[in-house]
Amino acid sequence: ARLTKSEASKLAAVSHDGLARAIRPAHSMTDGDTVFTLATGATALADDPTLRLQCINAILRSGAETFAAACAHAVTSATTVGDAPAWVDFVAPVS
């Protein structure tokens, strides 16, 4: 979408809320999480202020949902590294 700088900043902030949907506790002092937004500008949004707001809100909602899904996918697809076990080590079926 063709977003303004402030709209892209808002998208990053709202998408960051997806972290809280997927991880608890979220936003801790040591997690070092940062969200960036890039917009291609390939699709122009409505010129009408009311319609543009509806489009932006849909994009914001999608951003948070996508970020939450990405967090869950990262956890469930991770593998053990060294002595640090992965989630799958705790939930894999025992034969």
Secondary structure, DSSP 4 states (H G I P E B T S, - for coil): ----HHHHHHHHHHHHHHHHHHSSS-S-TT------------SPPPSSHHHHHHHHHHHHHHHHHHHHHHHHHHHHH---BTTB--HHHHHSPP-
